[in-house]
Amino acid sequence: MSETTLDRQPGLSVRLKLTLSYAACLMIAGVMLLVAVWVFLLRYVPDRVLIIPGSATFVDGVFPIRSELLRVFAPRAFVVMVIVLVLGLIGGWFLAGRMLRPLDRITAATRLATSGSLSHRIELTGRKDEIRELADAVDGMLARLEAHVAEQQRFAANASHELRTPLAITQTLLDVARKDPRRDAHELDDRLRAMNTRAIDLTEALLLLARADQRSFTRQQVDLSLAAEEATETLYPFAARHGVGIETSGSGAITIGSSTLLLQLATNLVHNAIVHNLPEHGTVRVTTNAHAGTVSLIVENTGDQLSAELVSTLTEPFQRGALRTQTDHPGLGLGLAIVKSVTQAHDGTLTLTPRRTGGLQVKVELPAAPPVSPAG
């Protein structure tokens, strides 16, 4: 993995800049104090003394005059300013080091992250301030990166396994056919075609998932009710073969997005609702709604009781439902994963809720399309 660094000119460290800033502030404050002494005190001291002979009152000792005060005061003021400068530099250096110490931990954590270690956390203690907020934000970013990388690694491993399965079966069928020339060619052709179709479907699903994750699509107005209607019409024969009835209701629900991806979203939801249903006399209910600022597509089905733990894993890639392996359509394990990615790509939310009577309710909420102002 290549590492790109910017070619920057060397400059002063932040600690040195803060130190100089502290010292400069102290010096400015000292100069202002001296100016205040001059403006409000020394300028009112007379520069000469007028003594009237025979005056009734006379002050014994030395009478202070401006020039004499300046002669005595100026050297001592200069010494004090030098001391203030030295204390400002020393104190500022230590204060800046103490203030910047948490940044060293943040820098170390980010360097570990760039080397591939994402398990390290800063875990900065103390009261909440700007640096603590920065450390907490970096910890949150590292946690999300670690989870994302782990998810991508699981996805890659599962995708490799899923793609290898039809290829391995195809290789086995070809080996058996070579060893047994009298084997029925039609049966071999049917099984090879089935494995090839599965591999193609899986590849297309992976490409669709990547396309949704990258958000590389043209946005336009899409009516979710029409997408749901098209999906149900397409899958109606499939539902009839499974003994599942489909009920549709609702009103227009217009959003902004990809018509192809949203149609795939509706198709995947309806297809999953048909497959994961009762063995017979099952029902799928498809509803679309429009609310203030949002539109929704809700797909419910009958079926077995589902636990909240199982439902929380259904949107992960290659996670199959409990009964999918018992059906005649084992599926790819990407249906709800694609639904989740398409929903996120359209800035929506996906909610899966187990029904109390059995089955699952899946609700997709998307931002509504802005109203079109009349021309004129």
Contacts in CASP RR format, 6 or more apart in sequence:
PFRMAT RR
TARGET T0000
AUTHOR 0000-0000-0000
METHOD contacts of the structure
MODEL  1
MSETTLDRQPGLSVRLKLTLSYAACLMIAGVMLLVAVWVFLLRYVPDRVL
IIPGSATFVDGVFPIRSELLRVFAPRAFVVMVIVLVLGLIGGWFLAGRML
RPLDRITAATRLATSGSLSHRIELTGRKDEIRELADAVDGMLARLEAHVA
EQQRFAANASHELRTPLAITQTLLDVARKDPRRDAHELDDRLRAMNTRAI
DLTEALLLLARADQRSFTRQQVDLSLAAEEATETLYPFAARHGVGIETSG
SGAITIGSSTLLLQLATNLVHNAIVHNLPEHGTVRVTTNAHAGTVSLIVE
NTGDQLSAELVSTLTEPFQRGALRTQTDHPGLGLGLAIVKSVTQAHDGTL
TLTPRRTGGLQVKVELPAAPPVSPAG
3 114 0 8 1.000
12 20 0 8 1.000
14 96 0 8 1.000
14 100 0 8 1.000
14 103 0 8 1.000
15 93 0 8 1.000
15 96 0 8 1.000
15 97 0 8 1.000
15 100 0 8 1.000
16 96 0 8 1.000
18 92 0 8 1.000
18 95 0 8 1.000
18 96 0 8 1.000
18 99 0 8 1.000
18 100 0 8 1.000
19 88 0 8 1.000
19 89 0 8 1.000
19 91 0 8 1.000
19 92 0 8 1.000
19 93 0 8 1.000
19 96 0 8 1.000
20 89 0 8 1.000
22 88 0 8 1.000
22 89 0 8 1.000
22 91 0 8 1.000
22 92 0 8 1.000
22 95 0 8 1.000
22 96 0 8 1.000
23 85 0 8 1.000
23 88 0 8 1.000
23 89 0 8 1.000
23 92 0 8 1.000
26 84 0 8 1.000
26 85 0 8 1.000
26 87 0 8 1.000
26 88 0 8 1.000
27 81 0 8 1.000
27 84 0 8 1.000
27 85 0 8 1.000
30 81 0 8 1.000
30 84 0 8 1.000
31 81 0 8 1.000
34 77 0 8 1.000
34 81 0 8 1.000
42 66 0 8 1.000
42 69 0 8 1.000
42 70 0 8 1.000
42 73 0 8 1.000
43 66 0 8 1.000
45 64 0 8 1.000
45 65 0 8 1.000
45 66 0 8 1.000
45 69 0 8 1.000
46 65 0 8 1.000
46 66 0 8 1.000
47 65 0 8 1.000
47 66 0 8 1.000
47 67 0 8 1.000
48 65 0 8 1.000
49 63 0 8 1.000
49 65 0 8 1.000
51 58 0 8 1.000
62 68 0 8 1.000
99 131 0 8 1.000
102 122 0 8 1.000
102 124 0 8 1.000
102 131 0 8 1.000
102 132 0 8 1.000
102 135 0 8 1.000
103 131 0 8 1.000
105 122 0 8 1.000
105 124 0 8 1.000
105 135 0 8 1.000
106 122 0 8 1.000
106 124 0 8 1.000
106 134 0 8 1.000
106 135 0 8 1.000
106 138 0 8 1.000
109 120 0 8 1.000
109 121 0 8 1.000
109 122 0 8 1.000
109 138 0 8 1.000
109 142 0 8 1.000
110 138 0 8 1.000
112 120 0 8 1.000
113 120 0 8 1.000
113 142 0 8 1.000
113 145 0 8 1.000
118 142 0 8 1.000
118 145 0 8 1.000
118 146 0 8 1.000
118 149 0 8 1.000
119 146 0 8 1.000
120 142 0 8 1.000
121 139 0 8 1.000
121 142 0 8 1.000
121 143 0 8 1.000
122 135 0 8 1.000
122 138 0 8 1.000
122 139 0 8 1.000
123 135 0 8 1.000
123 139 0 8 1.000
124 131 0 8 1.000
124 132 0 8 1.000
124 135 0 8 1.000
124 136 0 8 1.000
126 132 0 8 1.000
151 316 0 8 1.000
154 316 0 8 1.000
154 317 0 8 1.000
155 317 0 8 1.000
155 318 0 8 1.000
158 317 0 8 1.000
158 318 0 8 1.000
159 206 0 8 1.000
159 317 0 8 1.000
159 318 0 8 1.000
162 202 0 8 1.000
162 318 0 8 1.000
162 332 0 8 1.000
163 199 0 8 1.000
163 202 0 8 1.000
163 203 0 8 1.000
166 195 0 8 1.000
166 196 0 8 1.000
166 198 0 8 1.000
166 199 0 8 1.000
166 202 0 8 1.000
167 195 0 8 1.000
167 199 0 8 1.000
169 191 0 8 1.000
169 195 0 8 1.000
170 192 0 8 1.000
170 195 0 8 1.000
170 196 0 8 1.000
173 188 0 8 1.000
173 191 0 8 1.000
173 192 0 8 1.000
173 195 0 8 1.000
174 192 0 8 1.000
176 183 0 8 1.000
177 183 0 8 1.000
177 188 0 8 1.000
198 332 0 8 1.000
201 332 0 8 1.000
202 332 0 8 1.000
202 334 0 8 1.000
205 332 0 8 1.000
205 334 0 8 1.000
205 335 0 8 1.000
205 338 0 8 1.000
206 334 0 8 1.000
208 261 0 8 1.000
208 264 0 8 1.000
208 338 0 8 1.000
209 317 0 8 1.000
209 334 0 8 1.000
209 337 0 8 1.000
209 338 0 8 1.000
209 341 0 8 1.000
211 217 0 8 1.000
211 261 0 8 1.000
212 261 0 8 1.000
212 338 0 8 1.000
212 341 0 8 1.000
212 342 0 8 1.000
212 344 0 8 1.000
212 345 0 8 1.000
213 341 0 8 1.000
213 345 0 8 1.000
215 345 0 8 1.000
217 257 0 8 1.000
217 258 0 8 1.000
217 260 0 8 1.000
217 261 0 8 1.000
217 345 0 8 1.000
218 258 0 8 1.000
219 256 0 8 1.000
219 257 0 8 1.000
219 258 0 8 1.000
220 256 0 8 1.000
220 257 0 8 1.000
220 258 0 8 1.000
220 259 0 8 1.000
221 254 0 8 1.000
221 255 0 8 1.000
221 256 0 8 1.000
221 257 0 8 1.000
221 369 0 8 1.000
222 254 0 8 1.000
222 255 0 8 1.000
222 256 0 8 1.000
222 257 0 8 1.000
222 258 0 8 1.000
222 259 0 8 1.000
222 262 0 8 1.000
223 252 0 8 1.000
223 253 0 8 1.000
223 254 0 8 1.000
224 252 0 8 1.000
224 253 0 8 1.000
224 254 0 8 1.000
224 255 0 8 1.000
224 262 0 8 1.000
224 266 0 8 1.000
224 288 0 8 1.000
224 295 0 8 1.000
224 296 0 8 1.000
224 297 0 8 1.000
224 366 0 8 1.000
225 250 0 8 1.000
225 251 0 8 1.000
225 252 0 8 1.000
225 253 0 8 1.000
225 288 0 8 1.000
226 252 0 8 1.000
227 259 0 8 1.000
227 262 0 8 1.000
227 263 0 8 1.000
227 265 0 8 1.000
227 266 0 8 1.000
227 297 0 8 1.000
228 248 0 8 1.000
228 266 0 8 1.000
228 270 0 8 1.000
228 286 0 8 1.000
228 288 0 8 1.000
228 297 0 8 1.000
229 248 0 8 1.000
230 263 0 8 1.000
230 266 0 8 1.000
231 263 0 8 1.000
231 266 0 8 1.000
231 267 0 8 1.000
231 269 0 8 1.000
231 270 0 8 1.000
231 286 0 8 1.000
232 246 0 8 1.000
232 248 0 8 1.000
232 270 0 8 1.000
232 286 0 8 1.000
234 267 0 8 1.000
235 246 0 8 1.000
235 267 0 8 1.000
235 270 0 8 1.000
235 271 0 8 1.000
235 274 0 8 1.000
236 246 0 8 1.000
238 271 0 8 1.000
238 274 0 8 1.000
239 245 0 8 1.000
239 246 0 8 1.000
239 274 0 8 1.000
239 284 0 8 1.000
242 274 0 8 1.000
242 275 0 8 1.000
242 277 0 8 1.000
243 280 0 8 1.000
243 281 0 8 1.000
243 282 0 8 1.000
244 274 0 8 1.000
244 277 0 8 1.000
244 278 0 8 1.000
244 282 0 8 1.000
244 283 0 8 1.000
244 284 0 8 1.000
244 301 0 8 1.000
245 282 0 8 1.000
245 283 0 8 1.000
245 284 0 8 1.000
246 270 0 8 1.000
246 274 0 8 1.000
246 283 0 8 1.000
246 284 0 8 1.000
246 285 0 8 1.000
246 286 0 8 1.000
247 283 0 8 1.000
247 284 0 8 1.000
247 285 0 8 1.000
247 286 0 8 1.000
248 285 0 8 1.000
248 286 0 8 1.000
248 287 0 8 1.000
249 285 0 8 1.000
249 286 0 8 1.000
249 287 0 8 1.000
250 287 0 8 1.000
250 288 0 8 1.000
250 289 0 8 1.000
251 288 0 8 1.000
251 289 0 8 1.000
251 290 0 8 1.000
252 288 0 8 1.000
252 290 0 8 1.000
252 295 0 8 1.000
253 288 0 8 1.000
253 289 0 8 1.000
253 290 0 8 1.000
253 295 0 8 1.000
253 296 0 8 1.000
253 297 0 8 1.000
253 368 0 8 1.000
254 290 0 8 1.000
254 295 0 8 1.000
254 368 0 8 1.000
254 369 0 8 1.000
255 262 0 8 1.000
255 295 0 8 1.000
255 346 0 8 1.000
255 366 0 8 1.000
255 367 0 8 1.000
255 368 0 8 1.000
255 369 0 8 1.000
256 346 0 8 1.000
256 367 0 8 1.000
256 369 0 8 1.000
256 370 0 8 1.000
257 346 0 8 1.000
258 342 0 8 1.000
258 345 0 8 1.000
258 346 0 8 1.000
261 342 0 8 1.000
261 345 0 8 1.000
261 346 0 8 1.000
262 342 0 8 1.000
262 346 0 8 1.000
264 338 0 8 1.000
264 342 0 8 1.000
265 297 0 8 1.000
265 338 0 8 1.000
265 339 0 8 1.000
265 342 0 8 1.000
265 343 0 8 1.000
265 364 0 8 1.000
266 286 0 8 1.000
266 297 0 8 1.000
266 299 0 8 1.000
268 335 0 8 1.000
268 336 0 8 1.000
268 338 0 8 1.000
268 339 0 8 1.000
269 286 0 8 1.000
269 297 0 8 1.000
269 299 0 8 1.000
269 339 0 8 1.000
269 362 0 8 1.000
269 364 0 8 1.000
270 284 0 8 1.000
270 286 0 8 1.000
270 299 0 8 1.000
271 335 0 8 1.000
272 335 0 8 1.000
272 336 0 8 1.000
272 362 0 8 1.000
273 284 0 8 1.000
273 299 0 8 1.000
273 300 0 8 1.000
273 301 0 8 1.000
273 360 0 8 1.000
273 362 0 8 1.000
274 284 0 8 1.000
274 301 0 8 1.000
275 324 0 8 1.000
275 327 0 8 1.000
275 329 0 8 1.000
275 331 0 8 1.000
276 301 0 8 1.000
276 303 0 8 1.000
276 321 0 8 1.000
276 323 0 8 1.000
276 324 0 8 1.000
276 359 0 8 1.000
276 360 0 8 1.000
277 283 0 8 1.000
277 284 0 8 1.000
277 301 0 8 1.000
277 302 0 8 1.000
277 303 0 8 1.000
277 359 0 8 1.000
278 302 0 8 1.000
278 303 0 8 1.000
282 301 0 8 1.000
282 302 0 8 1.000
282 303 0 8 1.000
283 301 0 8 1.000
283 302 0 8 1.000
284 299 0 8 1.000
284 300 0 8 1.000
284 301 0 8 1.000
284 302 0 8 1.000
285 298 0 8 1.000
285 299 0 8 1.000
285 300 0 8 1.000
285 301 0 8 1.000
286 297 0 8 1.000
286 298 0 8 1.000
286 299 0 8 1.000
287 297 0 8 1.000
287 298 0 8 1.000
287 299 0 8 1.000
287 300 0 8 1.000
288 295 0 8 1.000
288 296 0 8 1.000
288 297 0 8 1.000
288 298 0 8 1.000
289 295 0 8 1.000
289 296 0 8 1.000
289 298 0 8 1.000
290 296 0 8 1.000
290 368 0 8 1.000
291 368 0 8 1.000
292 368 0 8 1.000
293 367 0 8 1.000
293 368 0 8 1.000
294 365 0 8 1.000
294 366 0 8 1.000
294 367 0 8 1.000
294 368 0 8 1.000
295 365 0 8 1.000
295 366 0 8 1.000
295 367 0 8 1.000
295 368 0 8 1.000
296 363 0 8 1.000
296 364 0 8 1.000
296 365 0 8 1.000
296 366 0 8 1.000
297 363 0 8 1.000
297 364 0 8 1.000
297 366 0 8 1.000
298 361 0 8 1.000
298 362 0 8 1.000
298 363 0 8 1.000
298 364 0 8 1.000
299 361 0 8 1.000
299 362 0 8 1.000
300 355 0 8 1.000
300 359 0 8 1.000
300 360 0 8 1.000
300 361 0 8 1.000
300 362 0 8 1.000
301 359 0 8 1.000
301 360 0 8 1.000
302 355 0 8 1.000
302 357 0 8 1.000
302 358 0 8 1.000
302 359 0 8 1.000
303 358 0 8 1.000
303 359 0 8 1.000
303 360 0 8 1.000
304 322 0 8 1.000
304 323 0 8 1.000
304 358 0 8 1.000
304 359 0 8 1.000
305 354 0 8 1.000
305 358 0 8 1.000
305 359 0 8 1.000
306 322 0 8 1.000
306 354 0 8 1.000
306 355 0 8 1.000
306 358 0 8 1.000
306 359 0 8 1.000
306 360 0 8 1.000
307 354 0 8 1.000
308 354 0 8 1.000
310 321 0 8 1.000
310 322 0 8 1.000
311 352 0 8 1.000
311 353 0 8 1.000
311 354 0 8 1.000
311 360 0 8 1.000
312 352 0 8 1.000
313 319 0 8 1.000
314 321 0 8 1.000
314 336 0 8 1.000
314 352 0 8 1.000
314 360 0 8 1.000
315 336 0 8 1.000
315 337 0 8 1.000
315 339 0 8 1.000
315 340 0 8 1.000
315 350 0 8 1.000
315 352 0 8 1.000
316 337 0 8 1.000
317 333 0 8 1.000
317 334 0 8 1.000
317 337 0 8 1.000
318 332 0 8 1.000
318 333 0 8 1.000
318 334 0 8 1.000
318 337 0 8 1.000
319 333 0 8 1.000
319 336 0 8 1.000
319 337 0 8 1.000
320 330 0 8 1.000
320 331 0 8 1.000
320 333 0 8 1.000
324 330 0 8 1.000
324 331 0 8 1.000
324 333 0 8 1.000
336 352 0 8 1.000
336 362 0 8 1.000
339 350 0 8 1.000
339 362 0 8 1.000
339 364 0 8 1.000
340 350 0 8 1.000
343 349 0 8 1.000
343 350 0 8 1.000
343 364 0 8 1.000
343 366 0 8 1.000
344 350 0 8 1.000
346 366 0 8 1.000
346 367 0 8 1.000
347 366 0 8 1.000
347 367 0 8 1.000
348 364 0 8 1.000
348 365 0 8 1.000
348 366 0 8 1.000
348 367 0 8 1.000
349 364 0 8 1.000
349 365 0 8 1.000
350 362 0 8 1.000
350 363 0 8 1.000
350 364 0 8 1.000
351 362 0 8 1.000
351 363 0 8 1.000
351 365 0 8 1.000
352 360 0 8 1.000
352 361 0 8 1.000
352 362 0 8 1.000
352 363 0 8 1.000
353 360 0 8 1.000
353 361 0 8 1.000
353 362 0 8 1.000
353 363 0 8 1.000
354 360 0 8 1.000
354 361 0 8 1.000
355 361 0 8 1.000
END
